[in-house]
Amino acid sequence: SDLTRPPPPNPPILFLDAIACMLEYVVGFSIFEARSLQTEDGNPCDPFVEVECSDHSYQTAHLENRDSLAPWNETCIWPHVAMYPKEFESSFIEFKVYARHWFTRNFLIGKTSLQLSFINKRQSHLYARRWLPLRRDDSPAITGMLNVTVYVLQPGEMAPSATLQTTEPLSPDDDAKQGAEQEVGDLGTAVLTSTVE
């Protein structure tokens, strides 16, 4: 009779282990403003920003008739960004600035990215009030500048204060004085200037 009885099902041990390894990270950011946005025709535009990280996305309000200065002053916090630790080490937050077109496809002015683990290793887990260059995949030329704050927290880490998040760095050497750059290496490895879509 034991020969006809089906064997007991094996518990999905590997699957449960994989779930246990996935962690929830916190990603918060503020988009302050953009400057010197270069559109396809050189005229003012109606810009907006799209932000993507893992399976999360955010879009700012559309501004009207801007070119030299586009202020948004918008903040977002994603408290549950689930990923594996190895995935976290190679993940980025990406900012894309578009010119809105009402009857045709929106024009990508430029984009920039920051590596999550780079931000997390910084003092206060924070990259505050920094100007990031915008570029398109088809050209190395800078097509504008975007001013952002980003912080990234692993489980159990405290968020930086609102004051730290909005305080501009004293100088370009500010990080070097704090020793943060020595810990994480060259900033060039953390900023992605072009990606393959």
C-alpha positions in Angstrom: 0.0 0.0 0.0 3.0 2.3 0.6 3.9 2.0 -3.1 0.6 3.5 -4.3 0.7 6.5 -1.8 2.2 9.6 -3.4 5.3 11.0 -1.7 4.8 13.9 0.6 5.3 17.3 -1.1 8.7 18.9 -0.4 8.4 22.3 1.2 9.7 25.0 -1.1 12.8 25.7 1.1 14.7 27.5 -1.6 11.8 29.8 -2.4 11.3 30.7 1.3 15.0 31.4 1.6 14.9 33.7 -1.4 12.0 35.7 0.1 13.9 36.0 3.4 16.8 37.6 1.6 14.7 40.3 0.1 14.9 43.6 2.0 12.8 46.8 2.0 14.8 50.0 1.4 13.7 53.6 1.7 14.4 56.0 -1.1 13.5 59.6 -0.7 14.2 62.5 -3.1 13.4 66.2 -3.7 13.5 67.8 -7.2 14.3 71.5 -6.7 14.8 73.0 -10.1 16.4 72.6 -13.6 18.5 75.1 -15.5 19.6 75.7 -19.0 17.3 73.1 -20.6 18.0 72.6 -24.3 15.0 71.6 -26.4 15.1 70.3 -29.9 14.2 73.8 -31.4 15.9 76.0 -28.8 12.6 77.5 -27.7 11.1 77.6 -24.2 9.1 74.4 -23.3 6.7 72.9 -20.8 9.1 70.6 -18.8 8.4 67.8 -16.3 10.5 65.2 -14.6 10.0 61.4 -14.5 11.8 59.5 -11.7 12.2 55.7 -11.8 13.8 53.3 -9.3 13.2 49.5 -9.3 9.4 49.2 -9.9 8.6 52.7 -8.5 7.9 55.8 -10.6 7.0 59.4 -10.0 6.2 62.4 -12.2 6.4 66.1 -11.3 3.9 68.7 -12.4 4.2 70.2 -15.9 5.6 73.8 -15.9 4.8 76.1 -18.7 7.0 78.1 -21.0 10.4 77.6 -19.3 14.0 77.5 -20.5 16.5 79.1 -18.2 14.9 78.1 -14.9 12.3 75.5 -14.1 11.4 75.3 -10.3 9.5 72.2 -9.1 10.3 71.9 -5.4 8.6 68.5 -5.1 9.4 65.7 -2.7 8.6 62.0 -2.7 9.4 59.1 -0.4 9.2 55.5 -1.4 9.2 53.6 2.0 9.0 50.1 0.6 11.5 49.5 -2.2 11.9 45.7 -2.1 15.0 44.2 -3.6 17.7 41.7 -2.9 21.0 43.0 -1.4 22.9 42.2 -4.6 20.3 44.0 -6.6 20.6 47.0 -4.3 24.3 47.2 -5.0 23.7 47.7 -8.7 20.5 49.6 -8.7 20.0 53.3 -9.7 17.5 56.1 -9.3 17.0 57.8 -12.7 15.7 61.3 -13.4 14.5 62.1 -16.9 13.5 65.7 -17.9 11.0 65.9 -20.8 9.5 68.8 -22.8 5.8 68.1 -23.0 4.3 68.0 -26.5 0.5 68.1 -26.6 0.0 66.4 -30.0 3.3 64.4 -30.5 5.6 62.3 -28.4 7.3 64.2 -25.5 10.9 65.2 -26.1 13.6 63.8 -23.8 15.7 66.8 -22.9 18.1 64.7 -20.9 18.5 62.2 -18.0 20.9 61.4 -15.1 21.2 58.6 -12.6 22.7 57.9 -9.2 23.6 54.6 -7.7 21.7 53.7 -4.6 24.6 52.1 -2.8 26.8 55.1 -3.4 24.2 57.4 -1.8 23.7 55.0 1.1 27.4 54.9 1.9 27.6 58.7 2.2 27.4 60.5 5.5 23.8 60.6 6.6 23.0 58.3 3.6 22.4 61.5 1.7 23.3 63.3 -1.5 21.9 66.9 -0.8 21.2 69.8 -3.1 23.5 68.7 -6.0 23.4 69.8 -9.6 23.5 66.8 -11.9 24.2 67.1 -15.6 21.5 66.0 -18.0 22.5 64.1 -21.2 20.8 62.1 -24.0 22.0 58.7 -25.2 22.7 60.0 -28.7 25.2 62.7 -27.5 27.7 63.3 -24.7 26.7 67.0 -24.6 25.2 68.4 -21.5 21.5 69.4 -22.2 20.7 71.0 -18.9 21.3 70.7 -15.1 18.9 69.3 -12.5 19.2 70.1 -8.7 18.1 67.2 -6.5 18.4 65.7 -3.0 18.4 61.9 -2.7 18.7 59.7 0.4 18.7 55.9 0.6 18.2 53.9 3.7 18.8 50.2 4.5 16.6 48.6 7.1 17.1 50.1 10.6 18.8 53.3 9.3 17.5 56.8 10.3 16.4 59.3 7.7 18.5 62.5 7.5 16.9 65.7 9.0 14.9 68.1 6.8 17.7 70.6 7.4 20.4 68.3 6.0 18.2 67.4 3.0 17.8 71.1 2.0 21.2 72.5 2.9 23.4 73.2 -0.1 27.0 72.0 0.1 29.4 74.7 1.2 31.8 74.0 -1.6 32.7 71.3 -4.2 35.3 70.1 -1.7 32.7 69.6 1.0 32.6 65.9 0.7 36.3 65.5 0.6 36.5 67.4 3.9 34.1 64.9 5.4 36.0 62.0 4.0 32.9 60.6 2.3 34.5 60.5 -1.2 37.3 58.4 0.1 34.9 55.8 1.4 32.9 55.4 -1.9 35.5 56.2 -4.6 35.1 58.4 -7.6 31.7 60.1 -8.1 32.0 59.2 -11.8 31.2 55.6 -10.9 28.0 56.6 -9.2 26.6 58.9 -11.9 25.3 57.1 -15.0 25.5 59.4 -17.9 23.9 57.1 -20.5 21.9 53.9 -20.3 20.7 51.4 -22.8 16.9 51.1 -23.1 
